[in-house]
Amino acid sequence: MDLPPDAQLPIYYEDRDTCLGTLGQLEARELTEVEMNSLYEAQLAVLECLVVEGFAIEEAPSYQEYAQSFLTDQWSPYSKVSPADFAAAESLCPQTPPVY
């Protein structure tokens, strides 16, 4: 089933919560300032890679916007990559590892 990226978010959050529950961590924790900044910089590097590889990507939010919405509406450089192109994009520009 091919769903637009926005329609996949509820499915992602449900799967994420299930996974975190099996790890004994029921909710994503707030990151420290250092962790948040590190993750943001890593996401910007992925964004730059996707642009260099020719993917049409939306502009990144400011750091302040990214940090404020991290637990409620997390931005990803992959958010506008089509499902058909996702595997190629991830192969060329691997996603940053999750932070728990």
C-alpha positions as CSV (number, residue, x, y, z in Angstrom):
1,M,0.0,0.0,0.0
2,D,1.5,3.4,-1.0
3,L,0.5,6.1,1.3
4,P,1.6,9.7,1.1
5,P,4.3,10.6,3.7
6,D,1.8,12.6,5.8
7,A,-0.6,9.7,6.0
8,Q,2.2,7.4,7.2
9,L,3.0,9.4,10.3
10,P,0.2,8.0,12.6
11,I,1.3,4.5,11.5
12,Y,4.9,5.4,12.3
13,Y,4.1,6.8,15.7
14,E,2.1,3.7,16.6
15,D,4.9,1.4,15.6
16,R,7.5,3.6,17.4
17,D,5.5,3.5,20.6
18,T,5.1,-0.3,20.3
19,C,8.8,-0.7,19.8
20,L,9.7,1.6,22.7
21,G,7.2,-0.3,24.9
22,T,9.1,-3.5,24.2
23,L,12.3,-1.8,25.3
24,G,10.7,-0.7,28.5
25,Q,10.6,2.9,27.4
26,L,7.0,3.9,26.9
27,E,7.5,7.4,25.7
28,A,10.3,9.2,23.8
29,R,12.3,11.2,26.3
30,E,13.3,14.8,25.9
31,L,16.8,15.2,24.6
32,T,19.5,17.3,26.2
33,E,20.5,20.4,24.3
34,V,23.8,18.7,23.2
35,E,21.8,15.7,21.9
36,M,19.3,17.8,20.1
37,N,21.9,20.0,18.5
38,S,23.8,16.9,17.4
39,L,20.7,15.3,15.9
40,Y,19.7,18.5,14.1
41,E,23.2,18.9,12.6
42,A,23.1,15.2,11.5
43,Q,19.7,15.8,9.9
44,L,21.1,18.9,8.0
45,A,23.9,16.7,6.7
46,V,21.4,14.2,5.4
47,L,19.4,17.0,3.8
48,E,22.5,18.3,2.0
49,C,23.2,14.8,0.8
50,L,19.7,14.4,-0.6
51,V,19.9,17.7,-2.4
52,V,23.3,16.8,-3.9
53,E,21.8,13.5,-5.1
54,G,19.0,15.4,-6.9
55,F,16.0,14.8,-4.6
56,A,13.5,17.7,-4.3
57,I,13.6,18.4,-0.6
58,E,11.8,21.1,1.5
59,E,13.9,23.6,3.4
60,A,14.9,22.6,6.9
61,P,13.2,24.4,9.9
62,S,15.3,26.6,12.1
63,Y,17.0,24.9,15.0
64,Q,14.5,26.6,17.3
65,E,11.5,25.3,15.3
66,Y,13.1,21.8,15.1
67,A,13.7,21.6,18.9
68,Q,10.2,23.0,19.8
69,S,8.4,20.5,17.6
70,F,10.7,17.5,18.1
71,L,8.3,15.4,20.2
72,T,5.1,16.4,18.6
73,D,5.8,16.9,14.9
74,Q,9.4,15.8,14.2
75,W,10.8,17.1,10.9
76,S,12.8,14.7,8.7
77,P,14.7,15.5,5.5
78,Y,12.9,12.4,4.1
79,S,9.4,13.8,4.6
80,K,9.0,14.8,1.0
81,V,10.7,11.8,-0.6
82,S,8.2,9.7,-2.4
83,P,7.7,6.1,-1.3
84,A,8.9,5.0,-4.7
85,D,12.2,6.9,-4.2
86,F,12.7,6.2,-0.5
87,A,14.9,3.1,-0.7
88,A,17.2,4.8,-3.2
89,A,17.3,8.0,-1.1
90,E,18.1,6.0,2.1
91,S,20.8,4.0,0.3
92,L,22.5,7.1,-1.0
93,C,22.0,9.2,2.2
94,P,21.4,7.0,5.2
95,Q,19.1,8.3,7.9
96,T,20.6,9.3,11.2
97,P,20.3,6.7,14.0
98,P,17.5,7.2,16.5
99,V,18.4,8.6,19.9
100,Y,16.8,6.9,22.9
